[in-house]
Amino acid sequence: MAEGSSRTDKSFSDFIDIALGSSFELETQLIIACNRNYINKEQLAKIEIKIQEF
């Protein structure tokens, strides 16, 4: 997002879309990590809240 902030509004919008897509990818990976018992459901919920805040 910092990289996109120095560009045109259209470019910045594209960078925001990319960042949003990346956050969805991260959430998917966290769900997989929870399903494989690398993290528990409480940890998953806390991280999901942080992702939504960003």
JOURJO-V331708 format. One line per field, one symbol per residue. ss: DSSP state (2 for helix, 1 for strand, 0 for the rest). psi: psi as a letter, one per 40 degrees, with the letter a starting at -180 (. if undefined). burial: 1 if it has 9 or more other C-alpha atoms within 8 Angstrom, else 0. A space follows every 50 residues. Layout:
ss: ???
psi: ???
burial: ???
//
This chain:
ss: 00022200222222222222222222222222222000002222222222 2220
psi: dddedeaidddddddddddddddddddddddddddefdiidddddddddd ddd.
burial: 00010000001111110010001000100110110000100001000100 1000
//
